[in-house]
Amino acid sequence: MHVDPRHWPTAADIQSNLERFAALGLLVEITEMDVPVGEIAGTTEEKLAAQKVMTHDIVKACMAIDRCSGVTFWGLTDKHSWLASPEWGRLRGRLPHHPLPLDGNYRPKPMYEGIVDALNGR
């Protein structure tokens, strides 16, 4: 799930789609998730706050489905993200994207807090 905020489905749409697959008896999992923020309007802080909400809502949607077995990310730190490179990052618009839960210095970002909140049912 390489989230593109320029074409972002609602959390309800994501959950509904997961429910469709679960209704078929399938286990579902969200994999390769990253949430780039380069094209989100606002300051860096505002972009990271929006990223936190998107990430929270996706994880919460998975948690609401019994047959959703997990969420994995396309890495841990922005430092090593494929979206940090000018070659690939431009595919998602303006840089920087800050797409993963930890910043380039391995510090948790608001996105991380959104993940924890969703896992704790908040």
TORKOL-4160 file (C-alpha; in steps of 0.2 Angstrom, whole numbers, padded with zeros to 4 digits, m for minus):
122
<pt num="1" X="0000" Y="0000" Z="0000"/>
<pt num="2" X="0010" Y="0015" Z="m0006"/>
<pt num="3" X="m0002" Y="0028" Z="m0001"/>
<pt num="4" X="m0003" Y="0043" Z="m0013"/>
<pt num="5" X="m0011" Y="0057" Z="m0003"/>
<pt num="6" X="m0015" Y="0065" Z="m0020"/>
<pt num="7" X="m0028" Y="0051" Z="m0023"/>
<pt num="8" X="m0032" Y="0046" Z="m0005"/>
<pt num="9" X="m0047" Y="0034" Z="m0002"/>
<pt num="10" X="m0056" Y="0037" Z="0014"/>
<pt num="11" X="m0053" Y="0025" Z="0029"/>
<pt num="12" X="m0071" Y="0019" Z="0027"/>
<pt num="13" X="m0067" Y="0014" Z="0009"/>
<pt num="14" X="m0051" Y="0005" Z="0014"/>
<pt num="15" X="m0060" Y="m0004" Z="0027"/>
<pt num="16" X="m0075" Y="m0009" Z="0016"/>
<pt num="17" X="m0062" Y="m0016" Z="0003"/>
<pt num="18" X="m0054" Y="m0026" Z="0016"/>
<pt num="19" X="m0071" Y="m0033" Z="0022"/>
<pt num="20" X="m0075" Y="m0038" Z="0004"/>
<pt num="21" X="m0059" Y="m0049" Z="0003"/>
<pt num="22" X="m0062" Y="m0055" Z="0021"/>
<pt num="23" X="m0080" Y="m0060" Z="0017"/>
<pt num="24" X="m0072" Y="m0072" Z="0003"/>
<pt num="25" X="m0064" Y="m0081" Z="0018"/>
<pt num="26" X="m0047" Y="m0074" Z="0013"/>
<pt num="27" X="m0034" Y="m0067" Z="0026"/>
<pt num="28" X="m0029" Y="m0049" Z="0021"/>
<pt num="29" X="m0014" Y="m0039" Z="0026"/>
<pt num="30" X="m0008" Y="m0022" Z="0022"/>
<pt num="31" X="0010" Y="m0023" Z="0015"/>
<pt num="32" X="0024" Y="m0011" Z="0009"/>
<pt num="33" X="0015" Y="0004" Z="0017"/>
<pt num="34" X="0022" Y="0021" Z="0016"/>
<pt num="35" X="0014" Y="0038" Z="0016"/>
<pt num="36" X="0023" Y="0052" Z="0007"/>
<pt num="37" X="0019" Y="0069" Z="0012"/>
<pt num="38" X="0028" Y="0080" Z="m0001"/>
<pt num="39" X="0012" Y="0084" Z="m0010"/>
<pt num="40" X="0001" Y="0088" Z="0006"/>
<pt num="41" X="m0001" Y="0106" Z="0008"/>
<pt num="42" X="0006" Y="0115" Z="0023"/>
<pt num="43" X="0021" Y="0116" Z="0034"/>
<pt num="44" X="0031" Y="0101" Z="0038"/>
<pt num="45" X="0022" Y="0099" Z="0055"/>
<pt num="46" X="0005" Y="0100" Z="0046"/>
<pt num="47" X="0010" Y="0087" Z="0034"/>
<pt num="48" X="0017" Y="0075" Z="0047"/>
<pt num="49" X="0000" Y="0078" Z="0057"/>
<pt num="50" X="m0010" Y="0073" Z="0041"/>
<pt num="51" X="0001" Y="0058" Z="0039"/>
<pt num="52" X="m0002" Y="0053" Z="0057"/>
<pt num="53" X="m0021" Y="0053" Z="0053"/>
<pt num="54" X="m0019" Y="0044" Z="0037"/>
<pt num="55" X="m0008" Y="0030" Z="0045"/>
<pt num="56" X="m0019" Y="0029" Z="0060"/>
<pt num="57" X="m0035" Y="0027" Z="0050"/>
<pt num="58" X="m0027" Y="0013" Z="0039"/>
<pt num="59" X="m0020" Y="0003" Z="0054"/>
<pt num="60" X="m0037" Y="0005" Z="0063"/>
<pt num="61" X="m0046" Y="m0001" Z="0047"/>
<pt num="62" X="m0036" Y="m0017" Z="0047"/>
<pt num="63" X="m0038" Y="m0019" Z="0066"/>
<pt num="64" X="m0057" Y="m0018" Z="0063"/>
<pt num="65" X="m0057" Y="m0034" Z="0052"/>
<pt num="66" X="m0054" Y="m0050" Z="0061"/>
<pt num="67" X="m0046" Y="m0058" Z="0045"/>
<pt num="68" X="m0034" Y="m0043" Z="0043"/>
<pt num="69" X="m0018" Y="m0051" Z="0049"/>
<pt num="70" X="m0006" Y="m0036" Z="0050"/>
<pt num="71" X="0002" Y="m0021" Z="0043"/>
<pt num="72" X="0020" Y="m0020" Z="0037"/>
<pt num="73" X="0029" Y="m0004" Z="0031"/>
<pt num="74" X="0041" Y="m0002" Z="0016"/>
<pt num="75" X="0055" Y="0001" Z="0029"/>
<pt num="76" X="0057" Y="0009" Z="0046"/>
<pt num="77" X="0066" Y="0025" Z="0043"/>
<pt num="78" X="0065" Y="0039" Z="0031"/>
<pt num="79" X="0084" Y="0038" Z="0029"/>
<pt num="80" X="0083" Y="0023" Z="0019"/>
<pt num="81" X="0066" Y="0025" Z="0010"/>
<pt num="82" X="0065" Y="0023" Z="m0009"/>
<pt num="83" X="0055" Y="0039" Z="m0009"/>
<pt num="84" X="0071" Y="0048" Z="m0002"/>
<pt num="85" X="0079" Y="0047" Z="m0019"/>
<pt num="86" X="0077" Y="0060" Z="m0032"/>
<pt num="87" X="0075" Y="0046" Z="m0045"/>
<pt num="88" X="0060" Y="0038" Z="m0037"/>
<pt num="89" X="0054" Y="0051" Z="m0025"/>
<pt num="90" X="0048" Y="0062" Z="m0039"/>
<pt num="91" X="0035" Y="0049" Z="m0044"/>
<pt num="92" X="0025" Y="0055" Z="m0029"/>
<pt num="93" X="0028" Y="0074" Z="m0032"/>
<pt num="94" X="0038" Y="0086" Z="m0022"/>
<pt num="95" X="0052" Y="0081" Z="m0010"/>
<pt num="96" X="0054" Y="0078" Z="0004"/>
<pt num="97" X="0041" Y="0064" Z="0007"/>
<pt num="98" X="0046" Y="0058" Z="0025"/>
<pt num="99" X="0036" Y="0042" Z="0021"/>
<pt num="100" X="0040" Y="0030" Z="0036"/>
<pt num="101" X="0037" Y="0030" Z="0055"/>
<pt num="102" X="0055" Y="0035" Z="0060"/>
<pt num="103" X="0064" Y="0050" Z="0054"/>
<pt num="104" X="0081" Y="0050" Z="0046"/>
<pt num="105" X="0089" Y="0050" Z="0063"/>
<pt num="106" X="0078" Y="0035" Z="0069"/>
<pt num="107" X="0067" Y="0046" Z="0080"/>
<pt num="108" X="0048" Y="0042" Z="0080"/>
<pt num="109" X="0038" Y="0054" Z="0070"/>
<pt num="110" X="0019" Y="0058" Z="0073"/>
<pt num="111" X="0016" Y="0044" Z="0061"/>
<pt num="112" X="0023" Y="0032" Z="0074"/>
<pt num="113" X="0011" Y="0039" Z="0087"/>
<pt num="114" X="m0004" Y="0036" Z="0075"/>
<pt num="115" X="0001" Y="0018" Z="0073"/>
<pt num="116" X="0002" Y="0015" Z="0092"/>
<pt num="117" X="m0014" Y="0024" Z="0095"/>
<pt num="118" X="m0023" Y="0013" Z="0082"/>
<pt num="119" X="m0015" Y="m0003" Z="0089"/>
<pt num="120" X="m0021" Y="0002" Z="0106"/>
<pt num="121" X="m0039" Y="0006" Z="0100"/>
<pt num="122" X="m0038" Y="0024" Z="0101"/>
